[in-house]
Amino acid sequence: MLKERLNKVLKIMAKEKIPQMIVSDPAAIFYLTGKWILSGERMLVLYINLDGQNKLFINELFPINEDLGVEKIWFNDTQSPVEILAKNIDKDAPMGIDKNWPAHFLIKLMKLKGGSTFVNGSEILDRVRMCKDENEKDLMRAASKLNDTAVDKMIKLIPKKYSEKKMGKLLSDIWDDMGTQGHSFDPIIGYGANAADPHHEMDESKVKEGDSIVIDIGCKKDSYCSDMTRTVFYKTVSDHSREVYNIVKEANKRGIEKVKEGVRFCDIDAAARDYITEKGYGKYFTHRLGHSIGIEVHDFGDVSAANTDKVQVGQIFSIEPGIYLPGDVGVRIEDLVIVTKDGCEVLNHYTKDLIIVE
């Protein structure tokens, strides 16, 4: 499986005439080796090339005994890791560089003439990661199933009238009890007017009758992320808020129905956005329709008006339309989908019927 992933990357490198590449993003290294290594400020590099002379450059502080399928080149804090790297690469060939490699490493390698030219090689690996294999799909299904359960638990806590911050702390306990690796991102729980802030930071606010409650949460399980949003109401819901909710729900449905191999991401965005605009709330839908997800909660790629790429089988991304009326009401409904040949598989199964919590 890992070898297949590397072969896909190498095939594109050959097509793009990039014979060697430095991979430094821990998520990308995990994708290719199956090993998470968080090296902090110390250099960590997986060097791959078309000749198969792949090497992992790693500080001795991070002992790795298992076979990762690549040669390990060790260094310590008294040595210059970039100089060691420069001695093991082809200085006469173009070098692909990962997007997250710190400038002080890159500039030193450039001074050492560690390649004939330097190009951004990130997109090669990013695009390979966008299309999930069957094992990855199963991991995403499992993480999303846990998220469905957690959302239900959170909704059932609302009558206790905990503050948003307290709800966030309780969610951490829920993830621990469910055996996850914790949050896949900082959760968003917003009551009332706070729900109208798409990226609200939880505070000491407590729920009031008539409030909409946005619950946007996700966990990481076996290194794969989940992400979903549901909006519910406390005790009562006004006709106006009900209208907003139903518009967002229909926009979510239209976005999902548009997903299919070969459809452009921008057209999926338009399917939801145009409906919200038609209903008079276009200026209150203030973000893209969705984002890619997998090992990272925001993988490369998005569902937006600016993305004219065509959807491919195996890609996983969110469909999350929202309407945010400042000082009034906020509603967002989010599901993850896996692209199939003729449509998509929705990973979230928690109801989208309007819920009034008593």
HELIX and SHEET records of a PDB file:
HELIX    1   1 LEU A    2  LYS A   15  1                                  14    
HELIX    2   2 PRO A   26  THR A   33  1                                   8    
HELIX    3   3 PRO A   81  ALA A   86  1                                   6    
HELIX    4   4 ALA A  103  LYS A  111  1                                   9    
HELIX    5   5 SER A  122  MET A  130  1                                   9    
HELIX    6   6 GLU A  134  LEU A  157  1                                  24    
HELIX    7   7 ILE A  158  LYS A  160  5                                   3    
HELIX    8   8 GLU A  164  ASP A  177  1                                  14    
HELIX    9   9 GLY A  192  ALA A  196  5                                   5    
HELIX   10  10 ASP A  239  LYS A  258  1                                  20    
HELIX   11  11 PHE A  265  GLU A  278  1                                  14    
HELIX   12  12 GLY A  282  TYR A  284  5                                   3    
SHEET    1   A 6 GLU A  71  PHE A  75  0                                        
SHEET    2   A 6 LYS A  55  ASN A  59  1                                        
SHEET    3   A 6 VAL A  45  ASN A  49 -1                                        
SHEET    4   A 6 GLN A  20  VAL A  23 -1                                        
SHEET    5   A 6 MET A  95  ILE A  97  1                                        
SHEET    6   A 6 PHE A 118  ASN A 120  1                                        
SHEET    1   B 4 ILE A 188  TYR A 191  0                                        
SHEET    2   B 4 SER A 212  ILE A 217 -1                                        
SHEET    3   B 4 MET A 228  TYR A 234 -1                                        
SHEET    4   B 4 ILE A 356  VAL A 357  1                                        
SHEET    1   C 2 LYS A 220  LYS A 221  0                                        
SHEET    2   C 2 TYR A 224  CYS A 225 -1                                        
SHEET    1   D 2 GLY A 290  HIS A 291  0                                        
SHEET    2   D 2 ASP A 302  VAL A 303 -1                                        
SHEET    1   E 3 ILE A 316  ILE A 319  0                                        
SHEET    2   E 3 ASP A 335  VAL A 339 -1                                        
SHEET    3   E 3 CYS A 344  VAL A 346 -1                                        
SHEET    1   F 2 GLY A 322  LEU A 325  0                                        
SHEET    2   F 2 VAL A 329  ARG A 332 -1                                        
END                                                                             
